[in-house]
Amino acid sequence: MDEVLSIEEIRSRFDGEWVLVGDPEFTDMNEVIRGTVLCHSKERDEVYRKVMELRPASSAVLCFKKVPDDVVIIL
């Protein structure tokens, strides 16, 4: 894909998947606004393998999977 998509477009097209975004644009709070989808998969490891293969100069990995109610994420 060479098309620049907004975060809303990315989320709607790749719901439930991990997404590698190239040349992302960010808000002042480092939230992705838009970018070019380089890879997407239901498997995280597949996306990270693509990161290592492509080695993009600027990228972000996004996850649009639903977090189960009984799971706590600590950042």
C-alpha positions as CSV (number, residue, x, y, z in Angstrom):
1,M,0.0,0.0,0.0
2,D,1.3,3.4,-0.9
3,E,-1.8,5.2,0.3
4,V,-1.7,7.5,3.3
5,L,-4.6,6.6,5.6
6,S,-6.0,8.4,8.7
7,I,-5.9,6.5,12.0
8,E,-9.7,6.0,11.7
9,E,-9.3,4.5,8.2
10,I,-6.5,2.2,9.5
11,R,-8.6,1.1,12.5
12,S,-11.7,0.4,10.4
13,R,-9.8,-1.6,7.7
14,F,-7.6,-3.6,10.1
15,D,-9.8,-4.1,13.2
16,G,-8.5,-6.9,15.3
17,E,-5.0,-6.8,13.8
18,W,-1.5,-5.6,14.4
19,V,-0.5,-2.9,11.9
20,L,3.0,-1.5,10.9
21,V,2.6,2.1,9.8
22,G,5.4,3.8,7.8
23,D,6.1,7.5,8.0
24,P,3.5,8.1,10.7
25,E,2.4,11.6,11.6
26,F,1.9,12.2,15.4
27,T,0.0,14.6,17.6
28,D,1.9,16.6,20.3
29,M,1.0,13.7,22.6
30,N,2.7,11.1,20.3
31,E,-0.6,9.6,19.1
32,V,-0.6,8.4,15.4
33,I,-2.8,10.6,13.2
34,R,-2.0,9.0,9.8
35,G,0.5,7.0,7.9
36,T,1.1,4.4,5.2
37,V,0.3,0.8,6.1
38,L,3.4,-1.4,5.4
39,C,2.1,-4.6,6.9
40,H,-0.8,-6.0,8.9
41,S,-1.5,-9.3,10.5
42,K,-3.5,-11.0,13.3
43,E,-0.1,-12.2,14.6
44,R,2.2,-9.7,16.3
45,D,5.4,-11.7,15.5
46,E,4.6,-11.5,11.8
47,V,4.5,-7.7,12.0
48,Y,7.7,-7.5,14.0
49,R,9.4,-9.7,11.5
50,K,8.4,-7.3,8.8
51,V,9.9,-4.4,10.8
52,M,13.2,-6.2,10.9
53,E,13.0,-7.0,7.2
54,L,12.1,-3.5,6.0
55,R,13.9,-1.5,8.7
56,P,11.8,1.6,8.0
57,A,13.4,5.0,9.0
58,S,10.2,6.1,10.7
59,S,7.4,3.7,11.8
60,A,4.9,2.8,14.4
61,V,3.3,-0.5,15.4
62,L,-0.4,-0.3,16.3
63,C,-2.6,-3.0,17.8
64,F,-6.4,-3.0,17.2
65,K,-7.1,-6.2,19.1
66,K,-9.7,-6.1,21.9
67,V,-8.2,-6.5,25.3
68,P,-10.2,-9.1,27.4
69,D,-11.9,-7.7,30.4
70,D,-9.8,-9.8,32.8
71,V,-6.5,-8.5,31.4
72,V,-4.6,-5.5,32.8
73,I,-1.9,-3.8,30.7
74,I,0.9,-2.0,32.5
75,L,2.9,0.5,30.5
